[in-house]
């Protein structure tokens, strides 16, 4: 860790906190090609647009409880002001990209299922 990075963390008072870890992990998922989750974030065009950690905290505030984690409101949106929040895992399950198997559908049934799920 460079001295400059340490001073920045010391100034905002969030060194070694879950909030700073969430910020750093989200940034790595979007910018570091070596991150194991990069393909699901930066690799598919999700960008990390917070300019600083203080801006991030000003936008979403402190983590309400240990059960909360960082969540994007629009699942295909960027990490940016107005699109992030702290959510419980049960709420995040509702905010996932749709994934379903299609190999057992006929063309007619597949079309009906896509319309039902509002994918068309």
C-alpha positions in Angstrom: 0.0 0.0 0.0 1.4 3.4 -0.9 1.6 6.2 1.5 -0.7 8.3 -0.6 -3.4 5.6 -0.5 -3.0 5.1 3.2 -3.4 8.9 3.8 -6.5 9.0 1.7 -8.0 6.1 3.8 -6.9 7.7 7.0 -8.5 11.0 6.1 -12.0 9.6 5.5 -11.8 7.3 8.5 -13.0 4.1 6.8 -9.8 2.1 6.7 -10.5 -1.6 7.2 -14.3 -1.2 7.1 -16.9 -3.2 5.1 -17.8 -0.1 3.2 -14.3 0.4 1.9 -14.0 -3.3 1.1 -17.3 -3.2 -0.9 -16.0 -0.1 -2.8 -12.7 -1.7 -3.6 -14.2 -5.1 -4.6 -16.8 -3.4 -6.9 -14.1 -1.3 -8.5 -11.9 -4.4 -9.1 -14.8 -6.4 -10.6 -15.2 -3.7 -13.2 -11.6 -2.7 -13.9 -9.2 -5.6 -13.1 -9.2 -8.2 -15.8 -7.5 -10.6 -13.4 -10.4 -10.4 -10.9 -12.4 -13.7 -10.9 -15.7 -11.9 -11.5 -14.5 -9.5 -14.2 -16.3 -11.4 -16.9 -19.6 -10.7 -15.2 -19.0 -7.0 -14.7 -16.3 -5.2 -16.6 -16.2 -7.9 -19.2 -19.8 -7.3 -20.1 -19.5 -3.5 -20.0 -20.4 -2.6 -16.4 -18.3 0.4 -15.4 -17.3 1.8 -12.0 -18.1 5.5 -12.2 -17.6 6.7 -8.7 -14.8 9.2 -8.7 -13.8 8.6 -5.0 -14.7 6.7 -1.9 -16.2 9.8 -0.2 -18.5 10.2 -3.2 -19.5 6.6 -2.8 -20.3 6.9 0.9 -22.2 10.2 0.3 -24.4 8.4 -2.2 -25.2 5.2 -0.3 -24.2 5.9 3.3 -22.9 3.4 5.8 -23.7 -0.3 5.6 -26.9 -0.8 7.7 -26.0 -4.3 9.0 -23.5 -7.2 8.4 -26.3 -8.9 6.4 -26.4 -6.1 3.8 -24.2 -6.0 0.7 -23.7 -3.7 -2.2 -26.4 -3.9 -4.9 -27.0 -2.1 -8.2 -30.6 -1.0 -8.6 -30.6 -1.6 -12.3 -28.8 -4.9 -12.8 -27.3 -3.9 -16.2 -26.5 -0.4 -15.0 -23.1 0.9 -13.9 -21.8 1.5 -10.4 -22.7 5.1 -10.3 -24.4 7.7 -8.2 -28.1 6.8 -7.9 -27.8 3.2 -9.0 -26.3 1.6 -5.9 -27.7 0.7 -2.5 -27.2 -1.6 0.4 -29.5 -4.6 0.1 -30.2 -7.9 1.9 -29.5 -11.1 -0.1 -33.2 -11.9 -0.3 -33.8 -8.6 -2.1 -30.8 -9.1 -4.4 -32.3 -12.4 -5.6 -35.1 -10.4 -7.2 -32.5 -8.2 -9.1 -30.7 -10.8 -11.2 -30.2 -11.2 -14.9 -32.8 -13.6 -16.2 -31.3 -17.1 -16.8 -33.4 -20.0 -17.9 -32.9 -23.2 -20.0 -34.5 -23.2 -23.4 -33.6 -26.6 -24.7 -36.9 -28.2 -23.7 -39.2 -25.6 -25.2 -40.9 -25.8 -28.5 -40.7 -22.6 -30.6 -44.3 -21.7 -29.7 -43.9 -22.3 -25.9 -40.5 -20.5 -25.9 -42.2 -17.4 -27.5 -45.0 -17.6 -24.9 -42.5 -17.9 -22.0 -40.4 -14.9 -23.3 -43.5 -12.8 -23.5 -44.6 -13.9 -20.0 -41.2 -12.9 -18.6 -41.4 -9.6 -20.5 -38.3 -10.4 -22.5 -39.9 -9.5 -25.8 
